[in-house]
C-alpha cells in the first residue's frame, strides 16, 4: 500500500538507506550507553545482568 502511494523510486531509495540507518542507529545506541549510566541500561540485558549482582 505504501509503495503504491510513494512510487517505486522512493521504495528503492528507502531500501538503499536501510543499512545506513541500521548502522547509525547502532552507533547511536552504543553512544547512548557510553554517555549515560551504563549499569542502568545494561541491567536489562539478561547475560550481563547476572555478572554484576550486588551483595545486599
DSSP file (Angstrom, degrees, kcal/mol; ACC not computed):
  #  RESIDUE AA STRUCTURE BP1 BP2  ACC     N-H-->O    O-->H-N    N-H-->O    O-->H-N    TCO  KAPPA ALPHA  PHI   PSI    X-CA   Y-CA   Z-CA
    1    1 A X     >        0   0    0      0, 0.0     4,-1.5     0, 0.0     5,-0.1   0.000 360.0 360.0 360.0 -43.6    0.0    0.0    0.0
    2    2 A X  H  >  +     0   0    0      1,-0.2     4,-2.7     2,-0.2     5,-0.4   0.890 360.0  56.3 -67.2 -37.4    2.8    2.4    0.9
    3    3 A X  H  > S+     0   0    0      1,-0.2     4,-2.0     2,-0.2    -1,-0.2   0.836 105.5  52.3 -65.0 -29.9    4.7    1.5   -2.3
    4    4 A X  H  4 S+     0   0    0      2,-0.2    -1,-0.2     1,-0.2    -2,-0.2   0.870 112.9  44.2 -70.2 -36.0    1.6    2.5   -4.3
    5    5 A X  H  < S+     0   0    0     -4,-1.5    -2,-0.2     1,-0.1    -1,-0.2   0.895 124.0  33.1 -75.7 -39.6    1.4    5.9   -2.7
    6    6 A X  H  < S-     0   0    0     -4,-2.7     4,-0.3    -5,-0.1    -3,-0.2   0.863 105.1-128.7 -87.1 -38.0    5.1    6.7   -2.9
    7    7 A X     X  -     0   0    0     -4,-2.0     4,-1.5    -5,-0.4     3,-0.3  -0.195  29.0 -75.6 103.3 160.3    6.1    5.0   -6.1
    8    8 A X  H  > S+     0   0    0      1,-0.2     4,-2.1     2,-0.2     5,-0.2   0.791 123.2  61.3 -66.6 -28.8    8.8    2.6   -7.0
    9    9 A X  H  > S+     0   0    0      1,-0.2     4,-2.0     2,-0.2    -1,-0.2   0.934 107.8  42.4 -64.1 -45.7   11.6    5.2   -7.0
   10   10 A X  H  > S+     0   0    0     -4,-0.3     4,-2.2    -3,-0.3    -1,-0.2   0.809 111.0  55.9 -74.0 -29.3   11.1    6.1   -3.3
   11   11 A X  H  X S+     0   0    0     -4,-1.5     4,-2.1     2,-0.2    -1,-0.2   0.921 109.5  47.0 -65.6 -42.4   10.7    2.4   -2.3
   12   12 A X  H  X S+     0   0    0     -4,-2.1     4,-1.8     2,-0.2    -2,-0.2   0.889 111.0  51.5 -66.0 -39.6   14.1    1.7   -3.9
   13   13 A X  H  X S+     0   0    0     -4,-2.0     4,-1.4     1,-0.2    -1,-0.2   0.904 109.4  50.4 -62.5 -40.7   15.7    4.7   -2.2
   14   14 A X  H  X S+     0   0    0     -4,-2.2     4,-1.0     1,-0.2    -2,-0.2   0.902 108.7  51.7 -64.8 -40.3   14.3    3.5    1.2
   15   15 A X  H  < S+     0   0    0     -4,-2.1     4,-0.5     1,-0.2     3,-0.3   0.857 108.4  52.1 -64.7 -34.5   15.8    0.1    0.6
   16   16 A X  H  < S+     0   0    0     -4,-1.8     4,-0.4     1,-0.2     3,-0.2   0.811 109.9  49.0 -70.4 -29.1   19.2    1.6   -0.2
   17   17 A X  H  X S+     0   0    0     -4,-1.4     4,-2.6    -3,-0.2     5,-0.2   0.616  86.6  87.3 -87.1 -13.1   19.1    3.6    3.1
   18   18 A X  H  X S+     0   0    0     -4,-1.0     4,-2.4    -3,-0.3     5,-0.2   0.908  88.3  48.3 -58.2 -46.9   18.2    0.7    5.4
   19   19 A X  H  > S+     0   0    0     -4,-0.5     4,-2.3    -3,-0.2    -1,-0.2   0.905 113.7  47.8 -61.4 -38.7   21.8   -0.4    6.0
   20   20 A X  H  > S+     0   0    0     -4,-0.4     4,-2.7     2,-0.2     5,-0.3   0.918 112.1  48.8 -66.3 -42.7   23.0    3.1    6.8
   21   21 A X  H  X S+     0   0    0     -4,-2.6     4,-2.1     1,-0.2    -2,-0.2   0.897 112.0  49.3 -64.1 -39.5   20.1    3.7    9.1
   22   22 A X  H  X S+     0   0    0     -4,-2.4     4,-2.1    -5,-0.2    -2,-0.2   0.919 112.3  48.3 -64.0 -43.9   20.8    0.5   10.9
   23   23 A X  H  X S+     0   0    0     -4,-2.3     4,-2.4     1,-0.2    -2,-0.2   0.943 114.4  43.8 -63.4 -48.9   24.5    1.3   11.3
   24   24 A X  H  X S+     0   0    0     -4,-2.7     4,-2.4     1,-0.2    -1,-0.2   0.829 111.6  54.9 -69.1 -30.4   23.9    4.8   12.6
   25   25 A X  H  X S+     0   0    0     -4,-2.1     4,-2.2    -5,-0.3    -1,-0.2   0.898 109.4  47.5 -65.4 -40.3   21.2    3.5   14.9
   26   26 A X  H  X S+     0   0    0     -4,-2.1     4,-2.6     2,-0.2     5,-0.2   0.923 112.0  49.2 -65.6 -44.6   23.6    1.0   16.4
   27   27 A X  H  X S+     0   0    0     -4,-2.4     4,-2.4     1,-0.2    -2,-0.2   0.909 111.9  49.7 -61.0 -42.2   26.3    3.7   16.8
   28   28 A X  H  X S+     0   0    0     -4,-2.4     4,-2.1     2,-0.2    -1,-0.2   0.891 110.4  49.9 -64.3 -39.4   23.7    6.0   18.5
   29   29 A X  H  X S+     0   0    0     -4,-2.2     4,-2.1     2,-0.2    -2,-0.2   0.915 112.3  46.3 -65.1 -43.7   22.6    3.2   20.8
   30   30 A X  H  X S+     0   0    0     -4,-2.6     4,-2.3     1,-0.2    -2,-0.2   0.898 112.5  51.6 -65.4 -39.7   26.2    2.4   21.8
   31   31 A X  H  X S+     0   0    0     -4,-2.4     4,-2.5    -5,-0.2    -2,-0.2   0.866 107.9  52.3 -64.0 -36.2   26.9    6.1   22.3
   32   32 A X  H  X S+     0   0    0     -4,-2.1     4,-1.6     2,-0.2    -2,-0.2   0.915 110.6  46.8 -65.8 -43.1   23.8    6.4   24.5
   33   33 A X  H  < S+     0   0    0     -4,-2.1    -2,-0.2     1,-0.2    -1,-0.2   0.896 114.6  48.2 -64.6 -39.3   25.0    3.5   26.7
   34   34 A X  H  < S+     0   0    0     -4,-2.3    -2,-0.2     1,-0.2    -1,-0.2   0.898 114.5  44.7 -67.0 -40.9   28.5    5.1   26.8
   35   35 A X  H  < S+     0   0    0     -4,-2.5    -1,-0.2    -5,-0.2    -2,-0.2   0.715 114.6  49.7 -81.1 -20.6   27.3    8.6   27.7
   36   36 A X  S  < S-     0   0    0     -4,-1.6     2,-1.0    -5,-0.2     3,-0.1  -0.371 112.8 -61.8-106.1-172.9   24.7    7.5   30.3
   37   37 A X    >>  -     0   0    0      1,-0.2     4,-1.1    -2,-0.1     3,-0.7  -0.617  48.9-160.9 -71.3 104.4   24.9    5.3   33.4
   38   38 A X  H 3> S+     0   0    0     -2,-1.0     4,-2.9     1,-0.3     5,-0.2   0.799  85.9  58.3 -64.6 -30.2   25.7    2.0   31.6
   39   39 A X  H 3> S+     0   0    0      1,-0.2     4,-1.3     2,-0.2    -1,-0.3   0.875 100.2  58.1 -66.3 -35.8   24.6   -0.1   34.6
   40   40 A X  H <4 S+     0   0    0     -3,-0.7    -1,-0.2     1,-0.2    -2,-0.2   0.896 116.8  32.9 -60.2 -41.3   21.1    1.5   34.4
   41   41 A X  H >< S+     0   0    0     -4,-1.1     3,-1.5     1,-0.2    -2,-0.2   0.898 117.5  52.0 -83.3 -44.1   20.7    0.3   30.8
   42   42 A X  H >< S+     0   0    0     -4,-2.9     3,-1.2     1,-0.3    -2,-0.2   0.583  88.8  79.9 -76.1  -8.4   22.7   -3.0   30.9
   43   43 A X  T 3< S+     0   0    0     -4,-1.3    -1,-0.3     1,-0.2    -2,-0.1   0.707  90.1  57.2 -65.9 -17.9   20.8   -4.3   33.9
   44   44 A X  T <  S+     0   0    0     -3,-1.5     2,-0.6    -4,-0.1    -1,-0.2   0.522  83.5  93.1 -90.0  -6.5   18.0   -5.2   31.5
   45   45 A X  S <> S-     0   0    0     -3,-1.2     4,-2.5     1,-0.2     5,-0.2  -0.793  73.6-144.0 -87.5 120.9   20.4   -7.5   29.4
   46   46 A X  H  > S+     0   0    0     -2,-0.6     4,-1.1     1,-0.2    -1,-0.2   0.884  91.9  42.5 -58.7 -47.1   20.0  -11.0   30.8
   47   47 A X  H  4 S+     0   0    0      1,-0.2     4,-0.5     2,-0.2     3,-0.2   0.908 119.9  42.1 -68.1 -42.1   23.6  -12.3   30.5
   48   48 A X  H >> S+     0   0    0      1,-0.2     3,-0.9     2,-0.2     4,-0.8   0.818 104.8  65.9 -75.2 -30.6   25.3   -9.1   31.7
   49   49 A X  H >< S+     0   0    0     -4,-2.5     3,-0.6     1,-0.2    -1,-0.2   0.871  98.8  53.1 -60.3 -37.6   22.7   -8.6   34.5
   50   50 A X  G >< S+     0   0    0     -4,-1.1     3,-0.6    -3,-0.2    -1,-0.2   0.708 100.1  62.5 -72.5 -19.6   23.9  -11.8   36.2
   51   51 A X  G <4 S+     0   0    0     -3,-0.9    -1,-0.2    -4,-0.5    -2,-0.2   0.760 104.0  46.3 -76.5 -24.9   27.6  -10.7   36.2
   52   52 A X  G << S+     0   0    0     -4,-0.8    -1,-0.2    -3,-0.6     2,-0.2  -0.281  72.7 159.4-117.5  46.4   27.1   -7.6   38.4
   53   53 A X    <   -     0   0    0     -3,-0.6     2,-0.3     1,-0.1    -3,-0.1  -0.476  36.7-130.0 -69.3 137.9   24.9   -8.8   41.3
   54   54 A X        -     0   0    0     -2,-0.2     2,-1.2     1,-0.0    -1,-0.1  -0.698  11.4-128.2 -88.9 141.1   25.1   -6.6   44.3
   55   55 A X              0   0    0     -2,-0.3    -1,-0.0     1,-0.2    -2,-0.0  -0.750 360.0 360.0 -88.1  95.4   25.8   -8.2   47.7
   56   56 A X              0   0    0     -2,-1.2    -1,-0.2     0, 0.0    -2,-0.0   0.437 360.0 360.0 -93.8 360.0   22.9   -6.7   49.7
